[in-house]
Amino acid sequence: MTSKIIFEKSAIANLPSKYGHFKIRAYKEGCQEHLAVFTENFETVEAPLVRIHSQCLTGDTFGSIKCDCNNQLHKALELIAAEGGLIIYHAQEGRNIGLLNKLNAYALQDQGRNTIEANVELGFAPDQRTYDVVHEIFNDFNLTKIRLLTNNPAKVLVVEELNVEIVERIPVIIDSNPYNEGYLKIKKECMGHLLD
C-alpha cells in the first residue's frame, strides 16, 4: 500500500522580473521544492499558457549551451508575460537523477555517450521524472483547459491523464548550436520530441 504524498505550499508572493510582474508559490514534495510562477491575470484567462519546465541548473542559471533549457525557459517567460499563464518549475534536475549524477552523465557524454546511454550506464532510466506535483498544482489552480508550451509528447500525456483539456500545443523550438546538435537529435529520434 502506497502512502499519499504530502505537499506543503508557501504563501503567494510577488516576483517582479525583467519579463514582467509575476506571482510565485513554492510546493514542497519531500526534499524537492518546485515553483509555480504565474501572471496576475492567470485565473481570468480561459485557456492560459502553461509550461512544465524541468529544472536545469547548468542551463537555466549558468547559460550552458549543451542543451536548450535556458532558451526554452526564457521564451516561456516572455510568452506568459504577454498572454497570461503559468510555468511549473519542476525541480527534478537531470530528468530526476540529481545534479551530481547529471554531471557524471555529462562526463560520460564528453567521452562519446549520448544523453540516454549516459543515464543508463549510471544505472538510471533514460527519464526518471515523476509528475505528482504537477497534479497538485493543476488542482490548486483549478485548471481544466490550457495551451501547453512543450515539444515533449510525454508531457502531453501527463496533462491528458489529469483530465485537463489541451486546446493547443505550442512548440518551443530553439535553434541548435554545435554543442547541442547531438543532444537535440537524440531527443527527437529516441525520445520522440516534436522538434520540426
C-alpha positions as CSV (number, residue, x, y, z in Angstrom):
1,M,0.0,0.0,0.0
2,T,1.5,3.4,-1.0
3,S,1.1,6.4,1.2
4,K,-0.4,9.6,-0.1
5,I,2.2,12.3,-0.9
6,I,2.1,15.3,1.4
7,F,2.7,18.6,-0.2
8,E,3.5,21.8,1.7
9,K,3.0,25.1,-0.1
10,S,4.2,28.6,0.6
11,A,2.2,31.8,0.6
12,I,1.9,33.6,-2.8
13,A,4.5,36.4,-3.2
14,N,5.2,39.0,-5.9
15,L,8.0,38.3,-8.4
16,P,8.8,41.4,-10.5
17,S,11.1,40.4,-13.3
18,K,12.7,41.7,-16.5
19,Y,9.8,40.0,-18.3
20,G,7.0,41.5,-16.3
21,H,5.3,41.2,-12.9
22,F,4.7,37.6,-11.8
23,K,3.4,35.9,-8.7
24,I,5.2,32.9,-7.3
25,R,4.4,30.0,-4.9
26,A,6.6,27.1,-3.8
27,Y,5.5,23.5,-3.4
28,K,7.5,21.1,-1.2
29,E,7.4,17.4,-2.1
30,G,9.7,15.5,0.2
31,C,13.1,17.2,-0.2
32,Q,12.2,18.7,-3.6
33,E,10.9,22.3,-3.8
34,H,9.0,23.2,-7.0
35,L,7.7,26.5,-8.1
36,A,4.6,27.9,-9.8
37,V,5.4,31.2,-11.5
38,F,2.3,32.9,-12.9
39,T,0.8,36.1,-14.2
40,E,-1.6,38.2,-12.1
41,N,-4.3,37.7,-14.7
42,F,-3.7,34.0,-14.9
43,E,-7.0,32.8,-13.4
44,T,-9.1,35.1,-15.7
45,V,-7.6,33.6,-18.9
46,E,-9.9,30.9,-20.4
47,A,-7.0,28.7,-21.6
48,P,-3.8,30.0,-20.1
49,L,-0.4,29.2,-21.4
50,V,1.3,26.5,-19.3
51,R,4.9,25.2,-19.4
52,I,6.1,22.3,-17.2
53,H,9.8,23.3,-17.2
54,S,12.3,20.7,-15.8
55,Q,15.0,22.3,-13.7
56,C,18.4,22.6,-15.4
57,L,20.9,24.4,-13.2
58,T,23.6,24.3,-15.8
59,G,21.4,25.8,-18.5
60,D,18.9,27.9,-16.6
61,T,21.5,29.6,-14.3
62,F,24.9,29.2,-15.9
63,G,23.7,29.5,-19.5
64,S,25.1,26.2,-20.7
65,I,24.5,25.7,-24.5
66,K,24.8,21.9,-24.2
67,C,21.0,21.9,-24.0
68,D,18.0,24.0,-25.0
69,C,16.7,24.6,-21.5
70,N,17.7,28.2,-20.8
71,N,16.3,29.5,-24.1
72,Q,13.1,27.5,-23.6
73,L,12.6,28.9,-20.1
74,H,13.1,32.5,-21.1
75,K,10.9,32.1,-24.2
76,A,8.2,30.7,-22.0
77,L,8.5,33.6,-19.5
78,E,8.2,36.1,-22.4
79,L,5.1,34.3,-23.7
80,I,3.3,34.0,-20.4
81,A,4.1,37.6,-19.5
82,A,2.4,38.7,-22.8
83,E,-0.5,36.3,-22.9
84,G,-1.2,35.2,-19.3
85,G,-0.1,31.8,-17.9
86,L,1.9,29.6,-15.6
87,I,5.3,28.0,-15.5
88,I,5.7,25.0,-13.2
89,Y,9.4,24.9,-12.4
90,H,9.8,21.2,-11.9
91,A,12.7,20.6,-9.5
92,Q,13.9,17.3,-10.9
93,E,17.4,18.0,-12.1
94,G,18.8,15.9,-14.9
95,R,15.5,14.1,-15.6
96,N,15.4,13.5,-11.8
97,I,18.8,11.9,-11.3
98,G,20.1,14.9,-9.4
99,L,22.9,17.4,-10.1
100,L,25.8,15.1,-9.0
101,N,24.7,12.3,-11.3
102,K,23.8,14.8,-14.1
103,L,27.4,15.9,-14.1
104,N,28.6,12.3,-14.1
105,A,26.4,11.8,-17.1
106,Y,27.9,14.9,-18.7
107,A,31.4,13.4,-18.2
108,L,30.2,10.2,-20.0
109,Q,28.8,12.4,-22.8
110,D,32.2,14.0,-23.0
111,Q,33.6,10.5,-23.7
112,G,31.0,9.9,-26.5
113,R,27.9,8.6,-24.9
114,N,24.6,10.2,-25.7
115,T,22.2,11.5,-23.0
116,I,20.3,8.2,-22.8
117,E,23.4,6.0,-22.8
118,A,25.0,8.1,-20.1
119,N,21.9,7.8,-17.8
120,V,21.6,4.1,-18.4
121,E,25.3,3.5,-17.8
122,L,24.9,5.2,-14.4
123,G,22.1,2.8,-13.5
124,F,19.1,5.1,-14.2
125,A,16.2,5.0,-16.7
126,P,16.5,7.5,-19.6
127,D,13.9,9.6,-17.9
128,Q,13.1,9.3,-14.1
129,R,10.8,12.3,-13.7
130,T,7.5,12.0,-11.8
131,Y,4.6,14.4,-12.1
132,D,2.7,14.2,-8.8
133,V,3.4,17.9,-8.1
134,V,2.0,18.9,-11.5
135,H,-1.3,17.2,-10.5
136,E,-1.1,19.1,-7.2
137,I,-0.5,22.5,-8.9
138,F,-3.2,21.9,-11.5
139,N,-5.7,21.1,-8.8
140,D,-4.6,24.1,-6.7
141,F,-5.3,26.4,-9.7
142,N,-8.4,24.6,-10.8
143,L,-7.0,24.1,-14.3
144,T,-9.4,22.5,-16.8
145,K,-8.2,23.9,-20.1
146,I,-4.8,25.1,-21.2
147,R,-2.5,25.9,-24.1
148,L,0.6,23.7,-23.4
149,L,4.1,25.0,-24.2
150,T,6.1,21.9,-24.9
151,N,7.9,19.8,-27.5
152,N,7.7,16.7,-25.3
153,P,4.9,14.2,-26.1
154,A,5.3,12.6,-22.6
155,K,4.2,15.9,-21.0
156,V,1.2,16.0,-23.3
157,L,0.2,12.5,-22.0
158,V,0.8,13.7,-18.4
159,V,-1.6,16.6,-18.8
160,E,-4.2,14.4,-20.6
161,E,-4.1,11.9,-17.8
162,L,-5.0,14.7,-15.4
163,N,-8.2,15.3,-17.4
164,V,-7.1,18.7,-18.4
165,E,-8.0,19.8,-22.0
166,I,-5.1,20.9,-24.2
167,V,-6.7,23.3,-26.6
168,E,-3.4,23.9,-28.3
169,R,0.2,22.6,-28.1
170,I,2.6,25.3,-28.7
171,P,6.2,24.2,-29.7
172,V,9.2,25.9,-28.1
173,I,11.8,25.4,-30.8
174,I,15.2,26.7,-30.2
175,D,18.0,27.0,-32.8
176,S,20.7,24.3,-32.4
177,N,24.4,25.0,-32.0
178,P,27.5,22.8,-32.4
179,Y,27.3,21.8,-28.6
180,N,23.7,20.7,-28.5
181,E,23.1,19.2,-32.0
182,G,23.6,15.7,-30.9
183,Y,21.5,16.2,-27.8
184,L,18.6,17.5,-29.8
185,K,18.9,14.7,-32.3
186,I,18.6,12.1,-29.5
187,K,15.6,14.0,-28.0
188,K,13.9,13.9,-31.4
189,E,14.9,10.4,-32.7
190,C,14.9,8.4,-29.4
191,M,12.6,10.3,-27.1
192,G,10.0,11.4,-29.6
193,H,10.3,15.2,-29.0
194,L,8.5,17.2,-31.7
195,L,11.3,19.5,-32.9
196,D,10.3,20.1,-36.5
